[in-house]
Structure formats: C-alpha cells, structure tokens
Amino acid sequence: QGCCSFHKSHLTRHYREPIMAATSAFTEGSSVFGGGGNLKQALTTIFTVYNPDMVAVSTTCLSETIGDDLPTFIRQARESGAVPEGKYVIHANTPSYVGSHVTGWSNMTKAMVTYLSAKTETPNNKLNIIPGYVEPSDVRAVKQLVTQMGIDAIVFPDTSDVVDTPKTGDFQMYPKGGTPIPDLIDTGNSTATLALG
C-alpha cells in the first residue's frame, strides 16, 4: 500500500532481492486521529508472522504531517505486549519533503545508535565505522580494508551478505549478514566513530 509498496518495490528492483516491508495501512480515520493503533496492530502482526529480532519503523509524509508521536506509540505498543520481550523497535523520521533518500538513511542510522547503544564501564577498544549510503559491495570492501589494517571495528549499517546473497534456491527469511544487535548495543563503548561519505 502507498509509500510502503513504493520503497519495497524500488529496493527489490535495485538489489534484485526480495525486500520485506510491512505497512501500518493508514485509513481516513488514521489520517485524522493518528496512526498509533495502526502501528500497534502492524507490530503485533510482524512479530507474530515474521518474528524478527528488530523492527525499524520509518515515517511517511502523512504520519509526519499529522504529527504522529512515534516514541510514544512504540512505548505504548511495548507496554501492551505488541512488542515481545527481548525484541527491539526503533524509528526514524523520514518524510519525503525533508532532504532526500540519503537523509532518511542517515536518520535511520542515527536511530540505531539512539535506541540501541549502551555505554558501560568497560571500553571495547573498537572503532565504529558508518560507511554511508553505499552499495553492499562497498561495505564489504570497507570491512576488508579494516581487517587488513588490523582494526577491530563495528561496521553499521552493514548491508553486505544481506541484499546481495547468492541465489541458492533455499528460502531464508533473514540472511546471515548484517550488523548483529549486540554489536549495535556495544557501539556506546567504542573509542571513536568514523563516518564515511
């Protein structure tokens, strides 16, 4: 539906990989009274049917224009049990009338840190590397360079081995690649962050 189907089909065509995306399916009522109920129902469905470890919610022009309060909606969904224990929901404001697709990418990358990173008393002596809005092959090249230099790093977002996986004929709901959630949590203990591009 609407914006969700557009970005899903755009990403699927670009990467030649099936991209999973769900929608909160705004109706006329949601447009007037807000999409909190729709988001709660969408999260319930997503966790019941797909059982991901994390859901990233991006806003649309309509939800931004009516002023939906995503942090409150997510908190209420968690309190109501729509978000199972041990699962994560993050969000980023991504209206199309602000910036470009790169702005939305950057906002979601920032949300990964805002929602997930946790600083402890123990530094991890790692470097956070944010490769920017680049292709999976570019992320793979950055990871190879970092490894060759002997740098212990957390690279995120890491699309390598996620949207460019080999075609084996076997269905995998979630490819093995990407940045593990414990690594995202550990970004708060890193020595420094290097953003590329």
Secondary structure, 3 states (H helix, E strand, C coil): CHHHHHHHHHHHHHHCCCCCCCCCCCCHHHHHHCCHHHHHHHHHHHHHHCCCCEEEEECCHHHHHCCCCHHHHHHHHHHHCCCCCCCEEEEECCCCCCCCHHHHHHHHHHHHHHHHCCCCCCCCCCEEEECCCCCHHHHHHHHHHHHHCCCCEEECCCCCCCCCCCCCCCCCCCCCCCCCHHHHHHHHHCCEEEECC
